[in-house]
């Protein structure tokens, strides 16, 4: 049986690292001998098991790699239930159980600290996938409950359409939001008002040629101030900074996963450490795993996210054992019976 988080001696990362890049590595594999997991009060068969490892690395001399923490996620065969466990230093810190509807929307999430249920969230949706109901129940010292309900209405405009959202907090109107869409159904503006219909802010959006938001401008009428926020990683049409490539089919071993991570880091070292790409996302795709290297411009950080996923078959379904048909002998004054 492979453990999710392997203890190691690299828990302390030197402060002198020039390129400190957290890496996310997750792979799916079947835990030997384990075919079920517990979600709430019920037991579910394992359809997929996803492992996620977080690393940091640097190029001070040679490439060095450190394991930071890890996550393991169990998913039912029909994807209706997921159990996620967070590990740090080889110990389980907390876990989350999520329940999904047939449209794969989360309808309930339970947050546990150890075995203690700390918080429960629930959602409901309409036929247009809008959230209509959201509730939170907290236990323990921070116990409390609150409920938000949402109603929607739409109308046509000269530019396209507008959707109005009313949010009620514990039965009282909390805010009103109007989203404006063009004729291509792309949202270009949002107006947020408080419970007395006073405009709080007006938010507009700018997009690149791929439809990704590149900038948000928020105007605050009360102060007559507009603030601009850069989004995304810049020009994602740059094929050098944003690309994907296919790896040949090869055997993936979760025990030796560091070998695969180091190989792809070295392959893209020039882009990771260079100044040409303010934002970057490179995907290395394999039939048995996937590695993503990423630098995020909007957060003004130099990060790399590496992930590897091994697709596995759902756990086999046990077939019920049929009982043999037993015909008891007929006794005088009785009828034939079956069991």
N, C-alpha and C positions, 0 to 999 in steps of 0.2 A: 504493500500500500504506500503510495506517495503522499507525503504531507504537503500541505499548501504552502507553508512558510518554513523554509529551512533556516535554522539558526546558523549564524556565521560571525566571524570576528571583525566584519567591516561595518558595524553599526555606527561608528563615529567617523564622520567624513572630514578630512582636513580642511582648514579654512583657506589654505593657499591654493585651492583649486581655481583655475582660470575659467574653465568651461564646466560648470556644474549643471548637468542637464538631467532632470528626472525623466525616467523612462517607464512606460506602462507596458507590461508584457503579459498577455493573457492567452492561455491555451486551454482547450477542452480535451478531457480524457476521462475514462471511466475508472473510478476508484475500485480496486480489486476487492471483491467480496461485499461491496455496498451497492444495493439496488434501490433503496428507498430513502426518503428524507421526511422529516416532520415539519408541517406547516400549520401553526395553530394547534388545534386538537386532532388533526387528521394526519394520516400517513400517505405519502404519494410516491409513485414510482419515479425513478430518475430517467428523464429523457435525454438531457445533456448536462454535463458538469463543466463549468467554465472556471478556469484558474486565471487570476490576474496578479502579476508581479510588478512591483514598482522598484525601479533602479535609479541610481545616479552614477554618472561617469565623468571622467576628465581626461585631458590630454597633457598633463604636466610633463611627463616623460613618455612612457608608453600608455596605451589605453588601459584604464583601470575601471572596474565595474563593481558597484555596491548594491546589495539588496536592501531595500528600504522597508517595504511592507507588502502585504498581499491580500487578495480577496478571492473567495471561492463562491460560486453561484450554482445552485441546483435548480433545474427547470423541469417541470413535469412534461410528459410526452406531448400533451396538447397545448403547452405554453400557458396554461391557465394559472399556474402557481410558480413563484420563484422564491427561493430562500438564498439570501446573500449574507455571508459571514466575513467580517473584517478582522484581519490578523495584524498584529504588530509584535515583533520580537518572538514570533512563534506562538503567541497566545491569542486566543479569540477575544476581541475587544467588545464588539457588539454585532448584532445581526438584524436583518430586515426581512420580513415576509411580505410579498406583494401578490395580490390576486388580480387577474385580468379577465375581462369579458371576452366574448367570441370575436370582437373587433380589435382585440389586443390593446384595449385601453385599461389603464390601472383603475380599479374600482375600490381597492382597499389596501392599505399598507400598515403593517404593524412593526414598531421599532422596539427592539429589546436591548437591554443592557445586561449582559449575562443571560440569565433565564427570566429576568424581570421585564414585564411589559411596561414600557415607559410612555408610549404614545401610539395612538391609532388615528389614521386619516382615512376619509372615505370620499369618493367622487361619484357623481352621476352625470350622464350626458344626454343630449337630445339627438334626433336623427341626423342633424348636421354636424355632429361631433363637438358641439359647444358644451362646455361645462355648465350644468344647471344647479349643481349641489356640491358643496364642499364643507366637510366638518372635521374638527380636531377634538380629540379627547386625550387629556394628559392625566397621568396618575402620579402618585408620590408627592414630594414636596411642591412641585410645580403644577399640581393638579388643576384642571380647569377645562371648560368646554366652550367652543364657539362654533357658529354655523354661518356659512355664507350661501346665499341662493342667487342665481343669475337668471335673468330673462332677456330675450333678444327680440329686436324688430329690425326690418330692413326696408330700404326705399331706394328708388332709382334717382340718380343725379345726372347733371349734364356731363360730368367727367366719367361716370360709371355707376357706382352704388355706394351706399352708406349703411353700416350695421351699428345699431345702438345697443349697448349692453348696460343693464341696470344691476347693480350689486347691492344686496341686502345683508347687513351684518346683524345677526341675532334679531331679525325681524324689522330692522330699521334701514332705510336707504343709506348706503355708505358712499357710493360714488356712481357716476354715470360716464360712460366712455363711448365715443363715436369714432369708428374706424372708416376711413374713406378709401375706396378702391377705384382703380381706373378700369377702362373697358377690357383690359387683359387680366382683370382680377388681381392686380398687384397693389398692395396697400402702400399709399404714398403719404398719408397723414392720419394722425390720431389726436383727438381732442378729449381731455380729461376734465370733468367737472365734479364739484363736491356735492353734498346732499342738498344744497340750496341752489344748484345749477350755476354756481360761480366757476368760471374757467380757471383751472389750476395751471395747466400747461398745454401747449400745442406742440406736437412732435412730428417732424417730417423726416423722410428717408431718401437716401440716394443709393443706387444699385450699380454694380458692374455689369459687364456684358453677359455674365453667367447667372445673373439674378441674385447675387449675394449682396447683402447690405454693406456698404462701405462707409457710410456716415449717417449719424443721427443728429439733427438740429432740434433742440428743445427751447421753446420760447415761453418765458414766464411773464404773463401780462401784468401781474401785481408789481413786478420790479422793472418791467420793460427791458429784460435781459435775455439774450439768446446764448445758449451754450452748445458747442459742437463736440461731438464724440466720434472718434474714428472707430470703425468696426472692421472685423476681419483682418486679413493679412496683406492687404494691398492688392496689387494687380495679379490675380490668380490665373491670368492668361500666359504668364511667364512659364514656359515649358521646362525651364531649368530648375525653377524653385518649386513648381507644382507638377509632379509627374507620378506615374506609376509604371512598374515593370513586373514582368512575370518571372518567377524563379522556377527552375526545373524541379520535377517531382523528386523528392528525397524523403528519407525516413526521418521523422522528427522524434527526438527523445527529450522528454520533459526534464530528465535529470541533467542532461547536457545542454539545456536551453541557452546558457550563457554563450556558447559557441556561436549559435545562430545570431544572437543579439550583437556580439562583437563584430561578426563578419559584416553585417549590414551597416553598422556605425562606421567601420573602416572604409567601406565602399563609398560612403557619402561624406567622409570627413571634410573634404574641401568645402562643400556647401554648408555643412553645419557650423564650421568655424569661420567661414568667410563673411565678408560684409556685403556681398552683392545681393543677397536675398534678405530683405527686412522681415518677410514672412515666408514660411516654407512648409510644404507638406509632401512627403515622398512616401509612396506605398510600394512595398515589396510583397507580391502576391504569390502564394504557393497553394497547391491542393490541400496541404495539411496544416498550413499556418499562414499568418499575415503579419507583416511588420510595417508599422507606420512611424515615420520620423517627422517631427513637426516643430516649428518655431512659431510662436504666436506674437505678432506685431502689436495687436491691440492692447495687450497686457504689459507691453514694454519689457518682455522677458525673453531670454534665450532658452527655450525648452525643447526637448525632444520626447516624443511619445512613441514608444515601440510596443507593438502588440503582436502576439502570435496566437492563432486559434486553430485547433485541431477539431474537425467536425467528426462527430461520433453518431452511431445509430442509437435510436431510442431503446430503452431497456425492454427486453422481451416481456410480453404479457403472458402471465400464467393462465393456462386453460383450466377450467373447472373439471374435476374428475367426476365422471358419470358413475353413479352407483348401479350395480348389477340388479336386474329385475328378479325379485325372488317371489315365487308363487308358493304359498303355503298350502299344505294338503287340506282337503275339505273334511271337516268333521261333521258328524251327524247333527242335524239341526242348525247348522251354521252356513254362511255363504262364503264364497271364495274372496279372499282379501289379497291386496298387494301392499308392499312396503318398499 
